[in-house]
C-alpha cells in the first residue's frame, strides 16, 4: 500500500509528498516516468529507491486521479492541494 511508503511532512520539501526516508518527491518520480525513464534507470540513478517505492508513487498518483475524477478509490485517503497539483502535472492539465 502506498500509505506505508509515501509521507507528507511539513519539514521535508515544504510538505510535498515524498518517499518515506528520502527527499524524493512523488511528483519528481512520476515526472521522470512520464518523460520515459525506465524503472531500471531510476533505480540505478537513485540507489535508495526500490521497485516498491516506484509502485507506491504510481499507486498514489492513481488514487489521486480517481478522486479527481470523482471515483471512489479502494481505500480512504486525504487529498491535499499538492496532490491536485501533481495530478495536473501528470495529466498536463487535461481532464481525466
Number of C-alpha atoms within 10 A of each C-alpha: 12 18 13 10 17 20 19 17 12 10 8 15 13 9 13 23 25 23 23 16 11 12 12 18 21 23 22 14 21 21 15 14 17 13 9 9 13 11 16 11 11 17 15 11 10 11 8 11 17 15 11 12 22 21 15 20 24 18 15 21 21 14 23 23 22 15 16 17 11 9 11 12 13 8 7 8 12 7 12 13 8 14 21 16 13 23 23 16 15 17 13 9 11 9 10 10
